[in-house]
Amino acid sequence: MKSLLKIALAAAAFAITAPAAMANTFVAWQVSDVAWNDVLNARAWPSAQSAVRAGYPNGTTMQMTGRCMNGIDLNVISGWSTGAQRKAVRSTWCQIWHDPGQNGDWQTGWVFGRYIKPQGW
């Protein structure tokens, strides 16, 4: 019974520290191609129907976790040409690490790949 409790506690500790571990694997991308009077919505889940957590204008640097839907990993495609990277994420959602309330409460969110590009491109 004690060993089962130790395993459960270790798993809980890992779950709590997992977001901090993601912070070390950021890939910088930038908001792009949003209408001049609009923002890119960062959503709670990868869906256009999901709650909007924050909005970011063109040029904003996004801290990406590297994870996108459809099996795309930004760390894996980082060696591709910028055009190929943009094409790979164009029709999918990618996860970000952001502070929507600008109060130190960092959390994950999702943005649609059509509106992001590799940093510096």
C-alpha positions in Angstrom: 0.0 0.0 0.0 2.9 2.4 0.8 4.5 1.9 -2.6 1.1 2.6 -4.3 0.9 5.8 -2.4 4.5 6.8 -3.4 3.6 6.1 -7.0 0.5 8.2 -6.8 2.4 11.1 -5.1 5.1 10.9 -7.7 2.6 11.0 -10.5 0.8 14.0 -8.9 4.2 15.9 -8.6 5.0 15.2 -12.2 1.5 16.5 -13.3 2.0 19.7 -11.3 5.5 20.4 -12.7 4.7 19.4 -16.3 3.8 22.9 -17.4 7.0 24.2 -16.1 8.9 21.6 -18.1 7.1 22.8 -21.2 8.4 26.3 -20.6 11.9 25.0 -21.5 10.9 23.8 -25.0 9.4 26.9 -26.5 9.6 27.6 -30.2 9.2 31.3 -31.1 6.6 32.0 -33.8 4.9 35.3 -34.6 1.3 36.4 -35.2 0.9 37.1 -38.9 -1.8 37.8 -41.6 -4.5 38.9 -39.1 -6.7 41.8 -40.5 -5.3 45.2 -39.5 -8.3 45.8 -37.1 -8.4 42.3 -35.6 -6.4 40.0 -33.3 -5.5 36.3 -33.3 -7.7 34.7 -30.7 -5.9 32.4 -28.2 -8.4 29.8 -27.2 -8.7 27.4 -24.3 -9.0 24.3 -26.6 -8.2 23.7 -30.3 -11.6 24.7 -31.6 -13.2 27.8 -33.1 -16.0 27.3 -30.6 -13.7 27.2 -27.6 -13.6 30.1 -25.1 -11.3 33.0 -26.1 -8.6 33.6 -23.5 -6.7 36.5 -25.1 -6.2 38.3 -28.4 -2.8 39.1 -30.0 -2.2 41.5 -32.9 0.2 41.0 -35.8 3.8 40.9 -34.9 3.3 39.5 -31.4 5.9 36.8 -30.6 4.1 33.6 -29.5 5.8 31.2 -27.1 4.8 27.9 -28.7 5.0 24.6 -26.8 5.9 22.8 -30.0 2.7 20.8 -30.0 0.2 21.1 -32.8 -2.8 19.0 -33.8 -2.5 16.3 -36.5 0.8 15.0 -35.2 2.8 18.1 -36.1 5.7 19.0 -33.8 7.2 22.5 -34.3 10.6 21.2 -32.9 10.7 18.5 -35.6 9.8 20.8 -38.5 12.1 23.6 -37.4 14.8 22.5 -39.9 12.4 22.8 -42.8 12.1 25.9 -45.0 9.9 28.7 -43.5 7.4 28.1 -46.4 7.2 24.4 -45.6 6.8 25.1 -41.9 3.9 27.5 -42.6 2.3 25.1 -44.9 2.5 22.3 -42.3 0.6 24.3 -39.7 -1.7 26.2 -42.0 -4.8 24.1 -41.3 -4.3 23.0 -37.8 -4.2 24.3 -34.2 -0.9 24.9 -32.3 -0.5 25.1 -28.5 1.0 28.3 -26.9 2.2 29.1 -23.4 0.9 32.6 -22.5 -0.3 34.9 -19.7 -3.7 36.0 -20.9 -4.4 38.2 -17.9 -0.9 39.6 -17.8 -0.8 38.8 -14.1 1.7 35.9 -13.9 -0.9 33.2 -14.4 0.8 31.4 -17.3 -1.2 28.7 -19.0 -1.5 26.8 -22.3 -3.8 27.9 -25.0 -4.4 27.3 -28.7 -4.1 29.4 -31.9 -4.9 28.5 -35.5 -1.8 27.9 -37.6 -3.1 30.0 -40.5 -2.2 33.1 -38.5 1.3 32.3 -37.2 4.7 32.2 -38.9 8.3 31.2 -37.7 9.9 34.1 -35.8 12.1 36.4 -38.0 10.5 35.4 -41.3 
